[in-house]
Amino acid sequence: MPVIRENQNRLECEVEDNGVGRTAAKEERSDEDNGRQSYGSGLAERLATISGGSYSVTDLFDNEGKSTGTRTSLGFPMISL
């Protein structure tokens, strides 16, 4: 479930997933796909950059170091019209 909040004149959105994680996903991809950024991730990063916002992806792990998914965070400045 996405979390959306206003924080110091910024709109922040955070989404966590419980997938295999980026490391395992990278191992599963073919050699020709390795190093390629997904279309959605690239688009989100460009949108954040153009708007003066922020974009980050964090790998999540359990206490044993096993991957438990990722957290994607987007932040955009609030604009008064």
Number of C-alpha atoms within 10 A of each C-alpha: 7 11 10 14 12 13 11 9 11 14 16 20 16 17 14 18 15 11 13 16 19 17 11 12 11 15 10 11 11 8 9 7 11 12 9 9 10 9 9 9 14 12 12 16 16 15 16 18 14 10 11 11 18 18 19 14 15 13 16 19 13 9 6 6 8 11 18 17 19 19 16 17 19 19 22 20 17 14 8 5 3
